[in-house]
Amino acid sequence: MSTHRTGELPLHRLEVPFPHLLPFAIGSFDSIGPLSRANFPHRHAFYEIVHVTGGRGAHVLDLAHRPLDPPHLCVITPGQVHHWEDTEGLTGRVMLFNEDFLLSHPDDAAGLDLLADRPWLRLRDRQDGIPDLLAEMEHEYRALRTGYAGVLRAYLHILIVRALRNREPGPGLEAAAPGRAAELAAAFTRLIASAGVTDLSVAACAKELGVSAGYLHALVKEATGQTPGRLIRRRQTLEAKRLLAGTDLTIRQVARDTGFADPAYFCRFFRRETGLTPGEYRAAIGAGSSPGSGLGNGSQGGGIHHDPRIPSIAAAAEGTVR
């Protein structure tokens, strides 16, 4: 992970030297590294799921101050600002991953956005096996047995589904009626994830949902913190990666299936979003790689945010920003 500053706010980036390295890590606060307890406001360019099992203090997410009252689960999505405040004895598990890890279940990105809308899930009365599932995920991650990447992706999908169930009103949970923004955002994310949708422009989506483009922009931004255009680009990029990695479709066919009539424009789009051309990405996926060495210690403003034992989240060269 590298750190880039936007104004005075550090941006922590989860970067891998080659796209086929597993963009995922899970462990305790101690094993993930000192930045897992960072007490200064910063943004992430990746997802983080935190299961807090003990400790005192507070977690500040997008300026909302939440005293710790474990056990609970927190989902932090790319772009959100957070930090830990006056914590003592903080225990639990931390999971880090980027969108490439969602290729097997593209709809999970929409689920994570919904979970981030209500980030602290109280698990005291209704845990749905989440602690055991997280323990299994960490065991699988550290054992590195054949097929472990697929198992971890399946476990993550199950975790998201169970967390969404926990988010629903039930015994011991306060019911909260979703507002119009949340309802429209959910309909929008379902629409752009639907198979067979060829026109993914904001205007076309707004027309399909029966609202104006301006209204869609305002309410989706209110509910998710991201614009409809950004969510569409993220969806297109994720689907393109899935097709490039898992099929033998030509670049032209991948462009068509992700909503691009012009393959040349698709190639420029993909490179802008990922830093690689579609051909470079496919070649890297197929190249394979052996694990490398560990990484250094972290500190404020730079360093490592994770367990360095696995080269799955390796820091880019100093000064590199994507």
Backbone bond lengths (Angstrom), bond angles and torsions (degrees), N, CA, C in turn:
res aa  C-N    CA-C-N  psi(-1)  N-CA   C-N-CA  omega(-1)  CA-C   N-CA-C  phi
1 M - - - 1.443 - - 1.502 109.43 -
2 S 1.326 116.86 134.11 1.452 121.10 176.33 1.507 109.24 -112.07
3 T 1.323 117.20 165.12 1.448 121.58 -178.18 1.516 109.43 -123.72
4 H 1.326 115.89 130.94 1.453 122.33 176.89 1.517 107.40 -124.82
5 R 1.302 117.25 140.40 1.459 119.89 -178.14 1.525 110.40 -99.66
6 T 1.335 115.21 129.92 1.454 122.51 172.11 1.511 106.16 -109.57
7 G 1.357 117.85 103.65 1.444 120.00 -168.83 1.507 108.30 65.37
8 E 1.340 116.85 -120.90 1.460 121.15 179.08 1.526 111.59 -105.26
9 L 1.330 117.30 4.95 1.468 120.21 -173.94 1.520 110.60 -103.46
10 P 1.345 118.83 115.29 1.468 120.00 179.70 1.526 111.36 -65.77
11 L 1.322 115.21 141.63 1.454 122.02 173.99 1.512 107.94 -113.50
12 H 1.325 116.80 115.31 1.461 121.48 179.79 1.520 108.91 -90.04
13 R 1.337 115.74 122.07 1.457 121.47 -177.14 1.522 110.55 -108.60
14 L 1.312 115.16 133.44 1.449 121.31 173.55 1.529 105.57 -91.33
15 E 1.324 116.77 109.07 1.451 120.43 -176.47 1.524 110.15 -123.87
16 V 1.314 115.36 143.92 1.457 120.63 174.66 1.519 107.93 -120.21
17 P 1.331 118.22 141.91 1.458 119.89 -178.54 1.519 113.21 -66.91
18 F 1.354 116.97 -27.69 1.460 122.34 176.40 1.519 107.95 -137.57
19 P 1.337 119.04 137.66 1.465 120.59 -172.99 1.511 114.97 -60.86
20 H 1.349 118.80 -22.18 1.458 119.04 -175.97 1.522 112.66 -82.56
21 L 1.328 119.12 -7.87 1.458 119.65 174.59 1.518 109.21 -72.51
22 L 1.313 116.35 142.97 1.460 121.30 -172.34 1.528 111.23 -65.20
23 P 1.334 117.72 114.70 1.472 120.58 -177.88 1.523 111.64 -85.95
24 F 1.310 116.51 66.56 1.463 121.27 -171.79 1.527 109.20 -157.26
25 A 1.330 116.53 144.87 1.466 121.86 170.52 1.516 108.60 -153.10
26 I 1.333 116.85 148.73 1.456 122.30 175.58 1.517 108.13 -146.68
27 G 1.326 116.25 142.40 1.452 120.88 178.27 1.515 110.69 177.16
28 S 1.312 116.37 -174.84 1.458 121.15 176.24 1.521 109.54 -73.59
29 F 1.328 116.02 169.48 1.460 119.94 175.29 1.529 110.04 -57.66
30 D 1.328 116.60 -38.72 1.466 120.33 -179.10 1.521 111.87 -67.46
31 S 1.331 117.41 -45.32 1.459 119.31 -175.60 1.515 112.58 -74.44
32 I 1.320 117.29 -31.12 1.457 119.51 178.10 1.528 110.64 -67.76
33 G 1.328 117.11 -36.47 1.461 118.98 176.07 1.516 112.61 129.36
34 P 1.337 117.01 166.09 1.459 121.43 -174.54 1.526 114.13 -62.00
35 L 1.339 118.29 -27.48 1.458 119.00 179.76 1.526 112.22 -72.15
36 S 1.330 117.97 -11.41 1.460 119.52 175.90 1.520 111.38 -67.43
37 R 1.353 116.74 -19.29 1.471 121.69 176.28 1.525 111.03 -112.41
38 A 1.319 117.95 25.34 1.471 122.04 -173.87 1.525 111.40 -52.80
39 N 1.336 115.72 128.23 1.467 120.56 -178.33 1.520 112.35 -101.02
40 F 1.334 117.47 17.24 1.459 121.81 176.59 1.528 108.78 -121.47
41 P 1.331 118.23 141.75 1.471 120.50 -178.42 1.523 111.19 -60.29
42 H 1.339 116.13 135.04 1.448 121.83 178.70 1.523 109.18 -156.74
43 R 1.307 115.34 160.52 1.459 121.81 176.26 1.520 109.66 -105.96
44 H 1.324 115.38 158.45 1.452 121.57 172.50 1.521 109.67 -113.75
45 A 1.319 116.89 147.49 1.458 121.80 170.50 1.526 109.96 -98.98
46 F 1.337 116.81 15.38 1.461 121.68 -177.46 1.525 108.76 -144.38
47 Y 1.312 116.34 175.39 1.462 121.97 177.74 1.523 110.74 -85.96
48 E 1.322 115.69 147.62 1.458 121.19 171.50 1.527 108.35 -137.40
49 I 1.317 116.16 131.30 1.460 121.63 172.84 1.516 106.89 -117.46
50 V 1.325 116.52 125.80 1.457 122.28 -177.05 1.523 109.25 -118.38
51 H 1.330 115.85 127.05 1.462 121.52 173.95 1.525 106.99 -109.96
52 V 1.326 116.39 105.19 1.466 121.75 -177.66 1.524 108.90 -91.12
53 T 1.340 116.40 122.94 1.469 120.99 -178.88 1.520 112.65 -109.47
54 G 1.334 117.79 -13.98 1.453 120.22 -179.48 1.516 111.42 -167.50
55 G 1.328 115.11 162.91 1.450 119.84 176.63 1.519 112.90 121.86
56 R 1.343 113.49 167.29 1.461 121.19 177.93 1.516 109.01 -124.54
57 G 1.337 115.05 162.12 1.451 120.47 -179.70 1.508 110.01 123.61
58 A 1.321 116.21 -149.74 1.457 120.39 -177.80 1.519 109.96 -149.52
59 H 1.325 113.90 157.81 1.461 121.67 173.23 1.520 106.74 -118.36
60 V 1.335 116.47 130.95 1.463 121.54 -179.08 1.525 107.54 -112.06
61 L 1.328 116.06 117.26 1.455 122.20 -177.88 1.515 109.08 -127.14
62 D 1.345 115.75 118.25 1.464 121.39 -177.30 1.536 110.89 49.46
63 L 1.322 115.67 46.81 1.468 125.71 175.77 1.529 113.67 73.39
64 A 1.341 118.23 -3.08 1.464 120.99 177.11 1.528 108.58 -87.30
65 H 1.334 115.94 121.60 1.464 123.13 -175.61 1.524 108.32 -93.85
66 R 1.345 116.86 118.91 1.459 121.01 -176.75 1.530 109.98 -124.21
67 P 1.334 117.72 109.74 1.469 119.66 175.94 1.525 110.32 -60.53
68 L 1.329 116.85 143.23 1.454 120.85 179.34 1.522 110.13 -71.71
69 D 1.319 115.93 133.22 1.453 122.96 177.26 1.525 107.53 -146.67
70 P 1.347 116.87 67.34 1.467 120.74 -171.11 1.525 112.20 -67.27
71 P 1.366 115.86 160.37 1.468 125.93 4.19 1.521 112.49 -89.34
72 H 1.315 115.83 143.79 1.456 120.85 172.95 1.522 110.47 -153.83
73 L 1.334 114.25 167.48 1.460 122.21 -176.21 1.525 108.25 -119.97
74 C 1.331 116.49 136.09 1.461 120.53 -179.90 1.519 109.63 -126.85
75 V 1.320 116.57 133.31 1.457 122.84 175.97 1.523 108.82 -110.20
76 I 1.330 116.24 124.35 1.459 122.52 179.49 1.525 106.95 -117.95
77 T 1.323 117.24 121.44 1.454 121.41 -176.39 1.525 110.60 -99.67
78 P 1.338 116.93 162.82 1.464 119.54 -179.95 1.527 112.26 -54.78
79 G 1.320 115.27 134.06 1.457 120.85 177.72 1.515 114.87 97.77
80 Q 1.338 117.87 -19.19 1.454 119.30 179.31 1.533 110.63 -73.45
81 V 1.328 115.85 149.77 1.463 122.16 179.60 1.525 108.28 -102.69
82 H 1.336 117.07 130.37 1.460 118.79 179.28 1.516 110.62 -150.48
83 H 1.325 115.23 163.75 1.465 122.14 169.96 1.521 108.63 -165.98
84 W 1.348 116.02 163.77 1.454 123.24 177.15 1.527 108.33 -99.00
85 E 1.325 115.99 141.91 1.466 120.23 -173.60 1.527 110.93 -127.90
86 D 1.339 115.21 121.81 1.477 122.21 174.86 1.527 112.09 52.15
87 T 1.322 117.46 43.29 1.462 119.94 -177.24 1.530 111.33 -85.47
88 E 1.322 115.29 146.54 1.465 123.20 174.33 1.527 108.05 -136.95
89 G 1.319 115.95 135.19 1.457 120.56 176.08 1.509 114.35 63.26
90 L 1.332 117.68 31.68 1.471 121.31 -177.50 1.533 110.03 -68.07
91 T 1.325 116.42 120.80 1.466 121.23 179.91 1.526 109.96 -130.72
92 G 1.323 114.58 159.56 1.452 120.11 179.02 1.513 110.45 142.00
93 R 1.323 115.76 -159.87 1.461 121.18 179.86 1.526 110.48 -123.46
94 V 1.326 114.82 148.37 1.460 122.54 178.25 1.525 107.77 -123.61
95 M 1.333 116.60 132.49 1.461 121.90 177.81 1.525 108.45 -122.64
96 L 1.331 116.39 130.96 1.458 122.58 179.67 1.523 108.78 -123.58
97 F 1.333 116.97 136.93 1.462 119.99 176.11 1.525 108.82 -163.99
98 N 1.324 115.91 158.51 1.459 118.72 175.89 1.520 110.26 -111.52
99 E 1.335 116.49 -177.35 1.458 120.00 -172.37 1.520 112.83 -65.43
100 D 1.320 117.30 -24.49 1.462 118.69 178.06 1.524 111.44 -59.76
101 F 1.313 116.94 -25.72 1.458 120.20 -178.46 1.528 111.75 -76.74
102 L 1.345 117.68 -7.11 1.463 121.31 -178.77 1.519 112.02 -99.18
103 L 1.340 117.78 10.68 1.464 120.34 -174.38 1.515 112.78 -59.27
104 S 1.329 118.03 -35.89 1.465 120.60 -177.49 1.526 112.40 -71.60
105 H 1.318 116.75 -26.70 1.474 121.91 -178.58 1.527 108.41 -135.60
106 P 1.337 118.31 76.85 1.467 120.57 -175.35 1.522 114.12 -57.10
107 D 1.341 118.26 -30.07 1.466 120.90 -179.05 1.531 112.01 -67.20
108 D 1.325 117.52 -14.69 1.467 119.53 -179.88 1.517 112.02 -63.62
109 A 1.340 118.18 -26.51 1.465 120.27 178.34 1.529 110.27 -62.35
110 A 1.337 116.65 -41.04 1.461 120.37 177.66 1.530 110.40 -66.24
111 G 1.341 116.62 -38.71 1.464 119.66 177.66 1.515 112.14 -63.06
112 L 1.314 117.02 -39.89 1.465 120.59 178.83 1.523 110.80 -65.90
113 D 1.337 116.96 -36.57 1.465 119.51 176.61 1.528 110.74 -62.54
114 L 1.328 117.07 -40.47 1.464 120.36 178.25 1.526 110.82 -65.91
115 L 1.316 116.67 -40.16 1.465 119.76 179.15 1.522 111.11 -66.20
116 A 1.332 116.91 -35.48 1.464 120.04 179.84 1.524 111.36 -68.34
117 D 1.342 116.37 -23.34 1.463 119.82 178.01 1.526 111.49 -66.98
118 R 1.347 116.53 -24.33 1.462 122.12 175.27 1.530 105.96 -135.55
119 P 1.336 117.32 76.01 1.469 120.87 -162.12 1.514 116.21 -68.57
120 W 1.330 118.85 -32.70 1.469 119.29 -177.32 1.520 109.60 -96.26
121 L 1.321 116.22 107.82 1.463 121.66 178.84 1.520 109.44 -96.93
122 R 1.321 116.29 120.10 1.463 120.61 177.87 1.515 109.20 -74.45
123 L 1.321 116.68 124.75 1.465 121.23 -175.85 1.520 113.10 -111.80
124 R 1.305 117.28 4.73 1.471 119.48 -173.79 1.526 111.17 -62.73
125 D 1.331 116.62 -41.68 1.463 119.61 -174.28 1.530 113.21 -98.85
126 R 1.333 116.68 -14.07 1.462 118.38 -173.29 1.528 108.37 -152.98
127 Q 1.321 115.93 87.47 1.457 119.28 -172.84 1.521 113.73 -93.22
128 D 1.342 118.43 -18.00 1.469 122.39 175.59 1.526 113.39 52.85
129 G 1.327 116.66 31.47 1.453 119.33 177.66 1.517 114.82 72.10
130 I 1.328 117.88 11.55 1.462 121.34 -175.85 1.532 112.15 -62.61
131 P 1.333 120.90 -44.47 1.474 119.21 178.84 1.530 112.63 -59.39
132 D 1.334 117.55 -42.20 1.465 120.45 178.78 1.525 111.05 -65.58
133 L 1.321 115.89 -38.31 1.465 119.85 179.37 1.527 111.02 -64.10
134 L 1.321 117.05 -42.17 1.460 120.69 178.10 1.527 111.38 -64.42
135 A 1.325 116.29 -38.00 1.469 119.68 176.92 1.528 110.64 -63.26
136 E 1.333 117.22 -41.13 1.456 121.02 177.52 1.529 110.89 -63.60
137 M 1.333 116.49 -39.44 1.458 120.26 179.63 1.528 110.81 -63.60
138 E 1.328 117.01 -43.38 1.462 119.06 179.74 1.528 110.73 -65.71
139 H 1.333 116.78 -39.47 1.468 119.92 178.24 1.527 110.49 -61.72
140 E 1.337 116.47 -45.00 1.461 120.83 -179.59 1.528 110.77 -63.68
141 Y 1.308 115.84 -39.87 1.470 121.42 -179.62 1.525 111.71 -63.31
142 R 1.322 116.22 -39.47 1.461 119.58 -176.20 1.527 112.53 -84.37
143 A 1.337 117.58 -26.00 1.464 119.91 -178.27 1.527 112.13 -74.53
144 L 1.338 116.72 -29.84 1.467 121.38 177.74 1.535 112.50 54.57
145 R 1.324 117.17 40.38 1.454 120.62 178.21 1.524 110.08 -80.29
146 T 1.310 116.60 164.27 1.462 122.03 -177.92 1.533 110.84 -53.46
147 G 1.326 116.44 131.22 1.456 121.39 178.50 1.504 114.93 80.59
148 Y 1.351 117.63 12.55 1.471 119.59 -173.87 1.522 112.77 -63.02
149 A 1.336 118.14 -32.08 1.465 119.66 -178.89 1.523 110.82 -63.39
150 G 1.335 117.15 -44.09 1.456 120.53 178.26 1.520 112.57 -64.61
151 V 1.325 115.94 -38.54 1.471 120.10 178.21 1.526 110.05 -64.03
152 L 1.336 117.27 -43.04 1.465 120.66 -179.96 1.525 111.19 -63.89
153 R 1.331 116.79 -40.00 1.469 119.15 178.26 1.529 110.75 -64.57
154 A 1.331 116.66 -39.15 1.465 119.71 178.16 1.524 110.75 -65.96
155 Y 1.331 116.52 -42.68 1.466 120.18 177.82 1.529 110.93 -61.60
156 L 1.327 116.96 -41.32 1.466 119.70 -179.77 1.526 110.15 -62.63
157 H 1.323 117.18 -41.47 1.465 120.83 177.42 1.525 110.59 -59.65
158 I 1.329 116.62 -45.14 1.467 120.56 178.87 1.524 110.36 -62.94
159 L 1.333 116.89 -41.42 1.460 120.67 178.93 1.523 111.14 -59.53
160 I 1.336 117.01 -44.59 1.462 120.45 -179.64 1.521 110.67 -63.55
161 V 1.329 117.14 -43.26 1.470 120.74 178.76 1.526 110.66 -61.38
162 R 1.321 116.87 -45.38 1.471 119.79 -179.52 1.528 111.54 -67.16
163 A 1.313 116.70 -37.64 1.466 119.29 177.69 1.525 110.89 -65.39
164 L 1.333 117.14 -38.43 1.461 120.31 176.90 1.518 111.25 -64.71
165 R 1.331 117.13 -37.50 1.465 119.44 174.81 1.518 110.44 -62.57
166 N 1.323 115.71 -40.61 1.458 120.52 179.98 1.516 110.98 -64.89
167 R 1.323 115.71 -29.30 1.464 121.04 -179.45 1.522 111.48 -71.08
168 E 1.342 116.65 -24.94 1.457 120.43 -179.78 1.530 110.33 -68.63
169 P 1.347 117.98 149.29 1.464 120.03 177.33 1.521 111.01 -59.19
170 G 1.308 116.13 140.68 1.451 121.21 179.72 1.507 109.50 -169.75
171 P 1.336 118.23 -174.08 1.454 121.43 -179.83 1.518 111.56 -55.42
172 G 1.322 116.71 126.23 1.448 120.94 177.14 1.509 114.04 82.92
173 L 1.360 117.26 1.00 1.453 120.12 -179.65 1.524 109.01 -117.13
174 E 1.309 115.12 142.41 1.456 120.40 178.60 1.518 109.61 -81.30
175 A 1.332 116.65 124.12 1.451 120.08 179.31 1.514 110.01 -74.90
176 A 1.310 115.91 138.20 1.459 121.02 178.23 1.523 107.85 -133.75
177 A 1.319 116.40 117.93 1.447 120.35 -178.96 1.520 109.74 -70.76
178 P 1.326 116.78 129.04 1.452 118.73 179.27 1.513 111.45 -67.36
179 G 1.306 118.42 138.06 1.445 122.15 178.17 1.512 110.88 -81.01
180 R 1.318 115.25 176.55 1.456 120.45 -179.82 1.529 110.91 -60.81
181 A 1.338 117.27 -37.10 1.462 120.13 -179.68 1.519 110.93 -61.50
182 A 1.349 116.96 -46.27 1.462 120.70 -179.44 1.524 111.05 -65.23
183 E 1.328 117.33 -39.66 1.461 121.06 -179.72 1.525 110.90 -65.03
184 L 1.332 116.18 -45.06 1.457 119.46 -179.08 1.530 110.71 -68.07
185 A 1.335 116.96 -39.11 1.462 120.43 178.54 1.524 110.49 -63.02
186 A 1.335 117.42 -40.52 1.463 120.79 178.86 1.527 110.74 -64.87
187 A 1.336 116.94 -41.91 1.460 120.33 178.06 1.527 110.83 -64.79
188 F 1.321 116.21 -38.50 1.465 121.01 179.48 1.529 111.15 -65.54
189 T 1.336 117.03 -44.71 1.465 119.30 -179.44 1.526 110.67 -66.27
190 R 1.336 117.55 -34.70 1.473 119.39 176.10 1.526 110.36 -66.45
191 L 1.327 116.05 -39.70 1.464 119.96 -178.44 1.524 111.26 -63.67
192 I 1.323 117.87 -48.67 1.467 118.91 -176.00 1.529 112.00 -72.54
193 A 1.345 116.69 -16.23 1.463 119.97 176.34 1.519 112.27 -89.90
194 S 1.340 117.57 -6.19 1.464 121.05 -175.89 1.519 111.02 -72.25
195 A 1.325 115.38 142.28 1.463 120.60 176.34 1.527 109.33 -71.51
196 G 1.307 116.23 142.90 1.458 120.88 174.25 1.514 114.89 89.51
197 V 1.317 118.69 -2.27 1.464 120.67 177.31 1.520 108.02 -77.98
198 T 1.336 116.35 116.09 1.466 119.98 -175.63 1.520 112.94 -97.59
199 D 1.319 118.00 -31.53 1.463 121.10 179.59 1.524 108.85 -103.15
200 L 1.324 115.51 103.75 1.460 120.49 -177.89 1.518 112.09 -103.88
201 S 1.320 117.55 26.17 1.461 119.19 174.89 1.522 109.63 -72.61
202 V 1.327 115.85 155.32 1.464 120.04 178.87 1.522 109.93 -61.12
203 A 1.337 117.10 -39.94 1.468 120.76 -178.99 1.529 110.92 -62.83
204 A 1.330 116.50 -42.95 1.472 119.87 -179.19 1.520 110.92 -66.90
205 C 1.333 116.82 -40.75 1.466 120.34 178.58 1.527 110.68 -64.82
206 A 1.334 116.61 -41.83 1.462 120.51 178.91 1.529 110.47 -61.22
207 K 1.337 116.20 -42.41 1.463 120.24 179.04 1.520 110.72 -62.94
208 E 1.327 116.67 -43.06 1.458 121.09 179.57 1.525 111.65 -62.31
209 L 1.330 116.73 -34.72 1.465 121.86 -178.73 1.525 112.61 -88.69
210 G 1.332 117.61 -4.58 1.454 121.45 175.80 1.514 114.97 76.95
211 V 1.328 116.74 29.77 1.464 120.97 178.71 1.523 108.80 -133.73
212 S 1.316 116.40 169.00 1.460 119.79 176.45 1.527 109.73 -78.88
213 A 1.331 115.99 158.53 1.460 120.11 178.59 1.520 111.26 -62.38
214 G 1.321 117.02 -38.72 1.464 120.29 179.16 1.521 112.26 -64.73
215 Y 1.331 115.99 -40.95 1.464 120.71 179.40 1.532 110.15 -65.96
216 L 1.339 116.21 -42.72 1.465 120.07 177.88 1.523 110.39 -60.62
217 H 1.318 116.78 -45.43 1.470 121.17 179.94 1.526 110.36 -58.13
218 A 1.333 117.02 -47.73 1.461 121.04 -175.27 1.523 111.74 -64.73
219 L 1.333 117.64 -45.34 1.459 119.70 -174.56 1.522 112.62 -77.16
220 V 1.330 118.05 -36.82 1.463 119.37 177.11 1.526 109.54 -66.30
221 K 1.327 117.64 -40.26 1.468 120.98 177.92 1.533 110.10 -63.74
222 E 1.328 116.67 -39.85 1.469 120.59 178.65 1.526 111.48 -63.42
223 A 1.348 117.14 -40.78 1.464 121.09 -174.30 1.511 112.88 -80.58
224 T 1.331 117.15 -34.66 1.465 119.75 -171.88 1.520 114.14 -114.68
225 G 1.336 117.50 -15.04 1.454 119.97 -175.66 1.514 113.08 80.27
226 Q 1.339 117.54 1.62 1.458 122.20 -179.77 1.526 109.44 -129.22
227 T 1.324 116.27 152.79 1.452 120.17 -179.71 1.523 110.60 -78.40
228 P 1.344 117.45 156.61 1.461 119.28 175.48 1.529 112.06 -57.28
229 G 1.339 116.45 -38.62 1.459 119.65 179.40 1.516 112.24 -60.81
230 R 1.336 116.39 -42.21 1.464 120.23 179.54 1.523 110.87 -65.96
231 L 1.330 117.90 -40.34 1.460 121.01 178.94 1.529 111.16 -66.41
232 I 1.328 117.12 -36.65 1.460 120.45 177.29 1.525 110.05 -66.03
233 R 1.333 117.12 -45.17 1.466 120.06 179.47 1.522 110.69 -62.34
234 R 1.327 116.83 -39.10 1.458 120.30 178.43 1.525 110.61 -63.81
235 R 1.325 116.14 -42.31 1.463 120.78 179.28 1.524 110.69 -64.46
236 Q 1.334 117.34 -44.36 1.457 120.87 179.72 1.528 111.55 -63.03
237 T 1.328 116.23 -41.82 1.461 120.31 179.58 1.519 111.11 -63.64
238 L 1.326 116.19 -44.24 1.463 120.76 -179.36 1.526 111.12 -63.40
239 E 1.332 116.69 -42.87 1.465 120.37 179.68 1.528 110.49 -67.12
240 A 1.330 116.83 -39.57 1.463 119.68 178.04 1.526 110.81 -62.48
241 K 1.326 117.61 -42.76 1.461 120.88 177.69 1.523 110.65 -61.34
242 R 1.330 116.71 -41.01 1.462 120.38 -179.47 1.534 110.41 -62.63
243 L 1.329 116.54 -43.92 1.456 120.53 -178.72 1.529 111.48 -69.99
244 L 1.318 117.06 -39.42 1.458 120.06 179.18 1.525 111.14 -66.65
245 A 1.320 116.15 -36.76 1.467 120.26 -176.76 1.520 112.47 -81.60
246 G 1.330 117.95 -32.02 1.456 119.75 -169.11 1.514 116.26 -114.22
247 T 1.345 118.80 1.01 1.460 120.78 179.46 1.529 109.46 -135.04
248 D 1.327 115.22 170.59 1.468 119.58 175.31 1.524 110.76 -106.72
249 L 1.327 117.22 24.28 1.458 121.28 176.50 1.523 110.46 -60.95
250 T 1.326 116.11 147.09 1.455 119.70 175.47 1.524 109.74 -70.96
251 I 1.319 116.57 165.42 1.465 120.72 177.74 1.523 109.86 -59.97
252 R 1.325 116.69 -39.38 1.469 120.26 178.31 1.530 110.71 -61.29
253 Q 1.323 117.00 -42.37 1.464 120.36 179.74 1.522 111.81 -68.32
254 V 1.328 116.98 -38.79 1.469 120.02 176.70 1.519 109.63 -63.39
255 A 1.328 116.75 -42.16 1.464 120.63 177.69 1.524 110.60 -58.29
256 R 1.336 115.92 -46.87 1.467 120.68 -179.85 1.521 111.25 -60.75
257 D 1.327 116.87 -45.69 1.463 120.86 -175.21 1.518 113.15 -72.98
258 T 1.316 117.92 -13.15 1.473 120.48 176.82 1.528 111.82 -107.00
259 G 1.351 116.15 11.33 1.461 119.73 171.08 1.513 115.83 95.49
260 F 1.348 118.07 18.45 1.454 121.14 -179.14 1.529 109.33 -113.80
261 A 1.328 116.48 120.28 1.450 120.46 178.01 1.522 111.50 -77.30
262 D 1.317 117.00 -27.77 1.463 122.42 -177.22 1.523 109.96 -106.78
263 P 1.335 118.75 109.75 1.473 120.71 -179.01 1.524 112.99 -59.56
264 A 1.329 117.26 -34.33 1.464 119.90 179.89 1.530 110.45 -64.89
265 Y 1.334 116.05 -41.46 1.464 119.05 177.84 1.524 110.38 -66.45
266 F 1.338 116.24 -38.56 1.462 119.64 176.72 1.523 111.01 -58.94
267 C 1.330 117.06 -42.90 1.471 120.36 -179.85 1.523 111.03 -62.96
268 R 1.336 116.63 -40.74 1.471 119.65 177.80 1.525 110.65 -66.13
269 F 1.327 116.72 -41.43 1.468 121.88 177.90 1.526 110.52 -60.38
270 F 1.331 116.48 -48.49 1.464 120.71 -176.09 1.529 110.21 -63.76
271 R 1.317 116.84 -41.01 1.466 118.99 179.70 1.522 111.20 -66.91
272 R 1.327 116.92 -38.14 1.465 119.78 178.08 1.525 111.38 -63.74
273 E 1.331 116.90 -37.26 1.459 120.88 -176.52 1.528 112.59 -81.02
274 T 1.332 118.26 -30.11 1.473 120.88 -171.91 1.516 114.49 -118.54
275 G 1.346 117.35 -17.37 1.454 119.66 -175.65 1.514 113.25 86.32
276 L 1.349 118.07 -0.58 1.458 123.23 -179.11 1.523 109.63 -131.69
277 T 1.322 116.85 151.65 1.458 119.58 169.74 1.524 108.54 -75.03
278 P 1.337 118.80 160.90 1.466 119.62 176.34 1.522 112.41 -55.70
279 G 1.335 117.49 -39.76 1.457 119.89 179.15 1.516 112.53 -65.61
280 E 1.338 116.96 -40.35 1.461 120.67 178.37 1.526 110.78 -65.25
281 Y 1.327 115.84 -39.84 1.464 119.49 179.58 1.528 110.51 -64.26
282 R 1.337 116.74 -46.37 1.468 120.29 -179.74 1.525 110.75 -63.14
283 A 1.335 117.47 -39.98 1.457 120.66 179.29 1.519 111.25 -64.79
284 A 1.331 116.70 -40.39 1.463 120.55 -179.99 1.511 111.15 -67.56
285 I 1.341 116.83 -39.11 1.465 121.01 178.15 1.520 110.58 -60.52
286 G 1.323 116.62 -39.52 1.452 120.55 -176.15 1.507 114.30 -85.71
287 A 1.347 117.35 -6.47 1.459 119.79 -173.31 1.510 113.24 -77.63
288 G 1.347 116.38 -31.15 1.466 119.81 -175.55 1.507 110.37 73.66
289 S 1.338 115.60 162.04 1.462 119.21 179.47 1.506 109.30 -161.52
290 S 1.296 116.66 148.26 1.459 120.71 175.73 1.507 109.46 -98.15
291 P 1.338 118.55 150.41 1.441 121.14 -178.18 1.516 111.60 -58.74
292 G 1.322 115.08 145.69 1.458 121.32 179.13 1.502 111.09 -105.38
293 S 1.277 116.12 -160.49 1.463 121.12 -177.58 1.505 110.99 -87.44
294 G 1.318 115.69 171.82 1.450 121.53 -178.92 1.506 112.31 -75.96
295 L 1.353 115.04 -178.27 1.445 121.97 -175.45 1.514 110.17 -121.07
296 G 1.339 116.10 172.12 1.459 120.67 -173.78 1.500 114.02 -81.26
297 N 1.327 116.09 -173.78 1.446 122.46 -179.06 1.512 110.54 -84.03
298 G 1.340 116.57 154.34 1.453 121.22 -177.45 1.517 111.88 -100.71
299 S 1.317 114.82 162.97 1.461 122.03 175.91 1.506 107.72 -158.69
300 Q 1.320 117.07 171.42 1.457 120.82 -179.16 1.522 109.28 -59.42
301 G 1.335 114.48 134.18 1.443 120.12 176.99 1.515 114.11 84.84
302 G 1.337 120.00 -2.95 1.454 120.13 179.18 1.510 110.96 179.99
303 G 1.313 116.55 177.84 1.451 120.99 175.04 1.500 113.49 98.48
304 I 1.335 115.58 -154.36 1.450 122.23 -168.85 1.528 110.17 -109.97
305 H 1.327 115.78 144.19 1.459 122.77 -175.72 1.522 110.59 -117.30
306 H 1.305 118.15 17.14 1.462 119.02 -168.53 1.514 111.20 -157.53
307 D 1.309 114.25 171.26 1.456 122.28 174.55 1.525 109.65 -61.26
308 P 1.334 118.93 116.66 1.463 120.07 -176.04 1.523 113.58 -80.74
309 R 1.348 117.49 -2.22 1.461 119.41 -174.79 1.521 112.02 -64.10
310 I 1.324 116.89 -34.14 1.460 121.41 179.94 1.524 108.12 -103.73
311 P 1.335 118.95 133.11 1.466 120.19 -178.35 1.515 111.89 -80.91
312 S 1.346 117.34 29.20 1.450 120.95 -175.29 1.511 112.64 -75.92
313 I 1.310 117.55 -26.15 1.458 121.20 179.05 1.512 106.83 -128.80
314 A 1.309 116.57 73.72 1.459 121.53 -174.26 1.510 110.34 -89.64
315 A 1.312 116.61 141.62 1.447 121.37 178.88 1.519 110.74 -69.15
316 A 1.320 115.92 141.10 1.452 120.09 175.51 1.533 108.80 -75.86
317 A 1.316 116.04 170.86 1.448 119.16 178.41 1.515 110.60 -60.05
318 E 1.295 117.44 147.48 1.455 122.34 -176.04 1.513 110.06 -56.26
319 G 1.346 114.37 130.98 1.443 119.93 179.40 1.511 114.01 91.15
320 T 1.322 117.63 -5.80 1.459 120.33 -179.37 1.510 109.63 -82.71
321 V 1.317 117.18 130.46 1.461 122.97 177.26 1.514 108.08 -132.44
322 R 1.335 115.40 131.81 1.458 119.38 178.23 1.512 109.85 -109.41
